[in-house]
Amino acid sequence: MSASLEAYLARLYLDADARRAFAADPRGAAARAGLDATDVTALERVDHVGLELTARSLHARRLVHPRHWLRRLLDRWRRRG
């Protein structure tokens, strides 16, 4: 997984407006974010319901444990890659 894709996923998790734009036009939103064709194609297969649920879960966790949550999230994604 590219660093650009990781950063864009983090943005999707954090930014409700970015998630709405992505839900409306995944390919276009990812391309406008500057991702390469491989990353855009990978994002087309994202589970939109799962993305929204994860974003809500992260929001709740940030309210309880605001420190280091993003670092842990990115570390998990890197291990999956």
MMTF fields as JSON, N, C-alpha, C and O atoms, coordinates in Angstrom:
{
  "mmtfVersion": "1.0.0",
  "mmtfProducer": "UNKNOWN",
  "numBonds": 323,
  "numAtoms": 324,
  "numGroups": 81,
  "numChains": 1,
  "numModels": 1,
  "chainsPerModel": [1],
  "groupsPerChain": [81],
  "chainIdList": ["A"],
  "bondAtomList": [4, 2, 8, 6, 12, 10, 16, 14, 20, 18, 24, 22, 28, 26, 32, 30, 36, 34, 40, 38, 44, 42, 48, 46, 52, 50, 56, 54, 60, 58, 64, 62, 68, 66, 72, 70, 76, 74, 80, 78, 84, 82, 88, 86, 92, 90, 96, 94, 100, 98, 104, 102, 108, 106, 112, 110, 116, 114, 120, 118, 124, 122, 128, 126, 132, 130, 136, 134, 140, 138, 144, 142, 148, 146, 152, 150, 156, 154, 160, 158, 164, 162, 168, 166, 172, 170, 176, 174, 180, 178, 184, 182, 188, 186, 192, 190, 196, 194, 200, 198, 204, 202, 208, 206, 212, 210, 216, 214, 220, 218, 224, 222, 228, 226, 232, 230, 236, 234, 240, 238, 244, 242, 248, 246, 252, 250, 256, 254, 260, 258, 264, 262, 268, 266, 272, 270, 276, 274, 280, 278, 284, 282, 288, 286, 292, 290, 296, 294, 300, 298, 304, 302, 308, 306, 312, 310, 316, 314, 320, 318],
  "bondOrderList": [1, 1, 1, 1, 1, 1, 1, 1, 1, 1, 1, 1, 1, 1, 1, 1, 1, 1, 1, 1, 1, 1, 1, 1, 1, 1, 1, 1, 1, 1, 1, 1, 1, 1, 1, 1, 1, 1, 1, 1, 1, 1, 1, 1, 1, 1, 1, 1, 1, 1, 1, 1, 1, 1, 1, 1, 1, 1, 1, 1, 1, 1, 1, 1, 1, 1, 1, 1, 1, 1, 1, 1, 1, 1, 1, 1, 1, 1, 1, 1],
  "groupList": [{"groupName": "MET", "atomNameList": ["N", "CA", "C", "O"], "elementList": ["N", "C", "C", "O"], "formalChargeList": [0, 0, 0, 0], "bondAtomList": [1, 0, 2, 1, 3, 2], "bondOrderList": [1, 1, 2], "singleLetterCode": "M", "chemCompType": "L-PEPTIDE LINKING"}, {"groupName": "SER", "atomNameList": ["N", "CA", "C", "O"], "elementList": ["N", "C", "C", "O"], "formalChargeList": [0, 0, 0, 0], "bondAtomList": [1, 0, 2, 1, 3, 2], "bondOrderList": [1, 1, 2], "singleLetterCode": "S", "chemCompType": "L-PEPTIDE LINKING"}, {"groupName": "ALA", "atomNameList": ["N", "CA", "C", "O"], "elementList": ["N", "C", "C", "O"], "formalChargeList": [0, 0, 0, 0], "bondAtomList": [1, 0, 2, 1, 3, 2], "bondOrderList": [1, 1, 2], "singleLetterCode": "A", "chemCompType": "L-PEPTIDE LINKING"}, {"groupName": "LEU", "atomNameList": ["N", "CA", "C", "O"], "elementList": ["N", "C", "C", "O"], "formalChargeList": [0, 0, 0, 0], "bondAtomList": [1, 0, 2, 1, 3, 2], "bondOrderList": [1, 1, 2], "singleLetterCode": "L", "chemCompType": "L-PEPTIDE LINKING"}, {"groupName": "GLU", "atomNameList": ["N", "CA", "C", "O"], "elementList": ["N", "C", "C", "O"], "formalChargeList": [0, 0, 0, 0], "bondAtomList": [1, 0, 2, 1, 3, 2], "bondOrderList": [1, 1, 2], "singleLetterCode": "E", "chemCompType": "L-PEPTIDE LINKING"}, {"groupName": "TYR", "atomNameList": ["N", "CA", "C", "O"], "elementList": ["N", "C", "C", "O"], "formalChargeList": [0, 0, 0, 0], "bondAtomList": [1, 0, 2, 1, 3, 2], "bondOrderList": [1, 1, 2], "singleLetterCode": "Y", "chemCompType": "L-PEPTIDE LINKING"}, {"groupName": "ARG", "atomNameList": ["N", "CA", "C", "O"], "elementList": ["N", "C", "C", "O"], "formalChargeList": [0, 0, 0, 0], "bondAtomList": [1, 0, 2, 1, 3, 2], "bondOrderList": [1, 1, 2], "singleLetterCode": "R", "chemCompType": "L-PEPTIDE LINKING"}, {"groupName": "ASP", "atomNameList": ["N", "CA", "C", "O"], "elementList": ["N", "C", "C", "O"], "formalChargeList": [0, 0, 0, 0], "bondAtomList": [1, 0, 2, 1, 3, 2], "bondOrderList": [1, 1, 2], "singleLetterCode": "D", "chemCompType": "L-PEPTIDE LINKING"}, {"groupName": "PHE", "atomNameList": ["N", "CA", "C", "O"], "elementList": ["N", "C", "C", "O"], "formalChargeList": [0, 0, 0, 0], "bondAtomList": [1, 0, 2, 1, 3, 2], "bondOrderList": [1, 1, 2], "singleLetterCode": "F", "chemCompType": "L-PEPTIDE LINKING"}, {"groupName": "PRO", "atomNameList": ["N", "CA", "C", "O"], "elementList": ["N", "C", "C", "O"], "formalChargeList": [0, 0, 0, 0], "bondAtomList": [1, 0, 2, 1, 3, 2], "bondOrderList": [1, 1, 2], "singleLetterCode": "P", "chemCompType": "L-PEPTIDE LINKING"}, {"groupName": "GLY", "atomNameList": ["N", "CA", "C", "O"], "elementList": ["N", "C", "C", "O"], "formalChargeList": [0, 0, 0, 0], "bondAtomList": [1, 0, 2, 1, 3, 2], "bondOrderList": [1, 1, 2], "singleLetterCode": "G", "chemCompType": "PEPTIDE LINKING"}, {"groupName": "THR", "atomNameList": ["N", "CA", "C", "O"], "elementList": ["N", "C", "C", "O"], "formalChargeList": [0, 0, 0, 0], "bondAtomList": [1, 0, 2, 1, 3, 2], "bondOrderList": [1, 1, 2], "singleLetterCode": "T", "chemCompType": "L-PEPTIDE LINKING"}, {"groupName": "VAL", "atomNameList": ["N", "CA", "C", "O"], "elementList": ["N", "C", "C", "O"], "formalChargeList": [0, 0, 0, 0], "bondAtomList": [1, 0, 2, 1, 3, 2], "bondOrderList": [1, 1, 2], "singleLetterCode": "V", "chemCompType": "L-PEPTIDE LINKING"}, {"groupName": "HIS", "atomNameList": ["N", "CA", "C", "O"], "elementList": ["N", "C", "C", "O"], "formalChargeList": [0, 0, 0, 0], "bondAtomList": [1, 0, 2, 1, 3, 2], "bondOrderList": [1, 1, 2], "singleLetterCode": "H", "chemCompType": "L-PEPTIDE LINKING"}, {"groupName": "TRP", "atomNameList": ["N", "CA", "C", "O"], "elementList": ["N", "C", "C", "O"], "formalChargeList": [0, 0, 0, 0], "bondAtomList": [1, 0, 2, 1, 3, 2], "bondOrderList": [1, 1, 2], "singleLetterCode": "W", "chemCompType": "L-PEPTIDE LINKING"}],
  "groupTypeList": [0, 1, 2, 1, 3, 4, 2, 5, 3, 2, 6, 3, 5, 3, 7, 2, 7, 2, 6, 6, 2, 8, 2, 2, 7, 9, 6, 10, 2, 2, 2, 6, 2, 10, 3, 7, 2, 11, 7, 12, 11, 2, 3, 4, 6, 12, 7, 13, 12, 10, 3, 4, 3, 11, 2, 6, 1, 3, 13, 2, 6, 6, 3, 12, 13, 9, 6, 13, 14, 3, 6, 6, 3, 3, 7, 6, 14, 6, 6, 6, 10],
  "groupIdList": [1, 2, 3, 4, 5, 6, 7, 8, 9, 10, 11, 12, 13, 14, 15, 16, 17, 18, 19, 20, 21, 22, 23, 24, 25, 26, 27, 28, 29, 30, 31, 32, 33, 34, 35, 36, 37, 38, 39, 40, 41, 42, 43, 44, 45, 46, 47, 48, 49, 50, 51, 52, 53, 54, 55, 56, 57, 58, 59, 60, 61, 62, 63, 64, 65, 66, 67, 68, 69, 70, 71, 72, 73, 74, 75, 76, 77, 78, 79, 80, 81],
  "secStructList": [7, 7, 2, 2, 2, 2, 2, 2, 2, 2, 2, 2, 2, 2, 7, 2, 2, 2, 2, 2, 2, 2, 2, 2, 7, 2, 2, 2, 2, 2, 2, 2, 6, 6, 7, 7, 2, 2, 2, 2, 2, 2, 2, 2, 6, 7, 7, 2, 2, 2, 2, 2, 2, 2, 2, 2, 2, 2, 2, 2, 2, 2, 2, 2, 7, 7, 1, 1, 2, 2, 2, 2, 2, 2, 2, 2, 2, 2, 2, 2, 7],
  "xCoordList": [0.84, 0.0, 0.896, 1.832, 0.597, 1.422, 1.146, 0.088, 2.103, 1.938, 0.801, 0.085, 0.64, -0.449, -1.804, -2.726, -1.92, -3.176, -3.448, -4.582, -2.429, -2.592, -3.077, -3.984, -2.474, -2.857, -4.292, -5.04, -4.675, -6.046, -7.052, -8.109, -6.738, -7.636, -7.796, -8.9, -6.7, -6.784, -7.69, -8.489, -7.56, -8.427, -9.886, -10.757, -10.16, -11.535, -12.092, -13.252, -11.266, -11.721, -12.012, -12.89, -11.28, -11.382, -12.349, -12.869, -12.593, -13.308, -14.62, -14.616, -15.73, -17.045, -17.327, -17.929, -16.899, -17.111, -16.331, -16.837, -15.119, -14.32, -14.986, -14.992, -15.553, -16.262, -17.485, -17.763, -18.216, -19.394, -18.993, -19.638, -17.937, -17.455, -16.997, -17.255, -16.318, -15.849, -17.022, -17.005, -18.042, -19.215, -19.947, -20.457, -19.995, -20.691, -19.933, -20.548, -18.598, -17.776, -16.4, -15.436, -16.305, -15.04, -13.844, -12.794, -14.005, -12.892, -12.482, -11.297, -13.457, -13.168, -12.537, -11.575, -13.072, -12.533, -11.096, -10.235, -10.845, -9.491, -8.526, -7.393, -8.963, -8.105, -7.826, -6.699, -8.846, -8.643, -7.699, -7.054, -7.621, -6.7, -5.265, -4.347, -5.069, -3.727, -3.2, -1.999, -4.078, -3.634, -3.359, -3.97, -2.431, -2.124, -3.215, -4.076, -3.167, -4.219, -4.383, -5.507, -3.289, -3.368, -4.137, -4.985, -3.848, -4.538, -6.003, -6.87, -6.285, -7.665, -8.459, -9.582, -7.876, -8.549, -8.787, -9.856, -7.81, -7.967, -9.097, -9.861, -9.212, -10.255, -11.65, -12.637, -11.742, -13.058, -13.699, -14.918, -12.866, -13.376, -13.61, -13.947, -13.434, -13.598, -15.05, -15.983, -15.217, -16.536, -16.992, -16.477, -17.946, -18.376, -19.033, -18.831, -19.812, -20.442, -19.359, -19.402, -18.396, -17.296, -16.47, -16.026, -16.263, -15.527, -16.248, -15.623, -17.546, -18.327, -18.348, -18.212, -18.516, -18.518, -17.167, -17.108, -16.09, -14.757, -14.548, -13.984, -14.994, -14.855, -15.603, -15.089, -16.799, -17.578, -16.901, -16.854, -16.379, -15.694, -14.456, -14.202, -13.692, -12.498, -12.863, -12.16, -13.951, -14.388, -14.692, -14.288, -15.393, -15.716, -14.448, -14.332, -13.504, -12.257, -11.428, -10.781, -11.442, -10.693, -11.243, -10.497, -12.553, -13.152, -12.697, -12.564, -12.458, -12.056, -10.534, -10.008, -9.829, -8.368, -7.773, -7.409, -7.669, -7.254, -5.8, -5.457, -4.935, -3.515, -3.165, -3.612, -2.392, -1.761, -2.716, -2.274, -3.952, -4.886, -4.561, -4.661, -4.172, -3.879, -2.624, -2.589, -1.606, -0.385, -0.705, -0.204, -1.532, -1.91, -2.676, -2.464, -3.564, -4.332, -3.408, -3.53, -2.496, -1.578, -0.656, -0.35, -0.21, 0.621, -0.138, 0.432, -1.41, -2.214, -2.32, -2.188, -2.56, -2.667, -1.35, -1.348, -0.257, 1.046, 1.296, 1.836, 0.912, 1.102, 0.239, 0.635, -0.93, -1.822, -1.272, -1.45, -0.586, -0.126, 0.805, 1.278],
  "yCoordList": [-1.162, 0.0, 1.24, 1.348, 2.151, 3.353, 4.32, 4.28, 5.164, 6.183, 7.136, 7.618, 7.406, 8.286, 7.673, 8.362, 6.368, 5.685, 5.671, 5.895, 5.412, 5.427, 6.792, 6.884, 7.84, 9.196, 9.494, 10.126, 9.047, 9.294, 8.518, 9.049, 7.275, 6.512, 7.191, 7.26, 7.688, 8.408, 9.622, 9.922, 10.311, 11.472, 11.047, 11.719, 9.945, 9.463, 9.128, 9.417, 8.524, 8.175, 9.417, 9.392, 10.497, 11.684, 12.742, 13.536, 12.762, 13.877, 13.399, 12.723, 13.757, 13.319, 13.848, 13.147, 15.079, 15.626, 14.833, 14.587, 14.436, 13.619, 12.264, 11.747, 11.68, 10.403, 10.55, 9.679, 11.645, 11.858, 12.003, 11.436, 12.757, 12.924, 11.589, 11.276, 10.803, 9.487, 8.554, 7.806, 8.591, 7.724, 8.076, 7.193, 9.359, 9.807, 9.44, 9.123, 9.482, 9.216, 8.706, 9.47, 7.403, 6.879, 7.114, 7.575, 6.798, 6.932, 8.395, 8.722, 9.26, 10.678, 11.295, 12.055, 10.976, 11.54, 11.07, 11.857, 9.802, 9.268, 9.887, 10.219, 10.041, 10.655, 12.115, 12.583, 12.842, 14.249, 14.374, 15.406, 13.318, 13.324, 13.067, 13.114, 12.795, 12.615, 11.194, 10.975, 10.218, 8.825, 8.28, 8.709, 7.329, 6.735, 5.722, 5.394, 5.242, 4.374, 3.095, 2.622, 2.525, 1.306, 1.554, 0.749, 2.66, 2.992, 3.336, 2.962, 4.037, 4.37, 3.085, 2.956, 2.14, 0.859, 0.115, -0.466, 0.123, -0.551, 0.082, -0.626, 1.395, 2.073, 1.835, 1.964, 1.496, 1.211, -0.014, -0.178, -0.867, -2.092, -1.939, -2.911, -0.74, -0.514, -0.751, -0.363, -1.387, -1.595, -0.273, 0.14, 0.383, 1.709, 1.679, 2.587, 0.647, 0.526, 0.338, 0.97, -0.529, -0.752, 0.506, 0.768, 1.282, 2.54, 3.498, 4.112, 3.618, 4.516, 4.018, 4.813, 2.728, 2.176, 2.382, 2.729, 2.169, 2.377, 3.844, 4.156, 4.74, 6.173, 6.557, 7.319, 6.037, 6.338, 5.758, 6.401, 4.55, 3.915, 4.722, 4.944, 5.158, 5.95, 7.282, 7.765, 7.863, 9.118, 8.913, 9.717, 7.85, 7.562, 7.286, 7.733, 6.56, 6.26, 7.516, 7.65, 8.437, 9.686, 10.478, 11.163, 10.388, 11.109, 10.525, 11.247, 9.203, 8.534, 8.507, 8.783, 8.174, 8.035, 8.882, 8.348, 10.186, 11.053, 10.908, 11.319, 10.341, 10.287, 9.017, 7.927, 9.159, 8.057, 7.176, 6.148, 7.505, 6.626, 6.546, 5.47, 7.666, 7.629, 6.807, 6.062, 6.924, 6.141, 4.648, 3.876, 4.242, 2.823, 2.371, 1.265, 3.22, 2.884, 2.675, 1.679, 3.602, 3.482, 2.277, 1.61, 1.986, 0.804, -0.465, -1.377, -0.53, -1.705, -1.865, -2.973, -0.758, -0.827, -1.283, -2.061, -0.807, -1.198, -2.691, -3.351, -3.22, -4.656, -5.502, -6.61, -5.01, -5.759, -5.827, -6.82, -4.73, -4.553, -5.604, -5.584],
  "zCoordList": [0.0, 0.0, 0.0, 0.792, -0.884, -0.992, 0.163, 0.791, 0.417, 1.455, 1.092, 1.97, -0.198, -0.634, -0.34, 0.095, -0.581, -0.303, 1.199, 1.622, 2.001, 3.46, 3.933, 4.76, 3.41, 3.813, 3.391, 4.137, 2.212, 1.736, 2.579, 2.918, 2.92, 3.787, 5.145, 5.684, 5.689, 6.963, 6.819, 7.706, 5.703, 5.46, 5.382, 5.935, 4.703, 4.613, 5.994, 6.289, 6.829, 8.175, 9.014, 9.876, 8.768, 9.611, 9.097, 9.881, 7.809, 7.187, 6.557, 5.528, 7.185, 6.697, 5.292, 4.479, 4.999, 3.652, 2.609, 1.515, 2.935, 2.011, 1.794, 0.676, 2.866, 2.716, 1.827, 1.003, 1.986, 1.138, -0.334, -1.215, -0.592, -1.976, -2.535, -3.697, -1.71, -2.141, -2.414, -3.391, -1.556, -1.75, -3.045, -3.735, -3.369, -4.576, -5.848, -6.867, -5.796, -6.984, -6.54, -6.519, -6.183, -5.655, -6.573, -6.127, -7.842, -8.779, -8.929, -8.881, -9.109, -9.277, -8.043, -8.152, -6.863, -5.618, -5.39, -4.994, -5.639, -5.451, -6.46, -6.112, -7.692, -8.716, -8.375, -8.536, -7.905, -7.521, -6.33, -6.148, -5.519, -4.374, -4.812, -3.994, -6.099, -6.628, -6.566, -6.729, -6.332, -6.259, -7.654, -8.633, -7.733, -9.027, -9.404, -8.587, -10.624, -11.158, -10.339, -10.168, -9.83, -9.031, -7.742, -7.357, -7.077, -5.83, -6.083, -5.294, -7.165, -7.517, -7.728, -7.24, -8.452, -8.697, -7.397, -7.203, -6.505, -5.208, -4.408, -3.75, -4.455, -3.69, -4.251, -3.527, -5.508, -6.078, -5.417, -5.446, -4.825, -4.196, -2.694, -2.018, -2.175, -0.74, -0.327, -1.03, 0.808, 1.398, 2.013, 3.052, 1.379, 1.817, 3.195, 4.0, 3.465, 4.781, 5.846, 6.902, 5.564, 6.492, 6.716, 7.834, 5.663, 5.775, 6.724, 7.588, 6.559, 7.421, 8.865, 9.795, 9.059, 10.413, 11.096, 12.276, 10.353, 10.916, 11.264, 12.313, 10.402, 10.673, 11.948, 12.767, 12.113, 13.327, 14.56, 15.609, 14.435, 15.555, 15.947, 17.131, 14.953, 15.233, 15.88, 16.768, 15.432, 16.028, 17.521, 18.362, 17.829, 19.228, 20.035, 21.176, 19.455, 20.156, 20.389, 21.428, 19.431, 19.608, 20.772, 21.471, 20.985, 22.098, 23.435, 24.424, 23.455, 24.684, 24.83, 25.908, 23.746, 23.758, 22.638, 21.59, 22.843, 21.743, 21.315, 20.207, 22.146, 21.797, 21.035, 21.39, 20.025, 19.293, 18.493, 17.979, 18.361, 17.649, 16.158, 15.568, 15.537, 14.107, 13.825, 12.846, 14.651, 14.471, 14.526, 13.709, 15.481, 15.587, 14.354, 13.858, 13.858, 12.664, 11.466, 10.753, 11.246, 10.11, 10.269, 9.281, 11.477, 11.714, 11.348, 10.749, 11.702, 11.344, 9.83, 9.31, 9.122, 7.667, 7.039, 6.085, 7.567, 7.013, 7.211, 6.323, 8.354, 8.599, 7.682, 7.323, 7.293, 6.407, 4.991, 4.286, 4.581, 3.214, 2.785, 1.649]
}
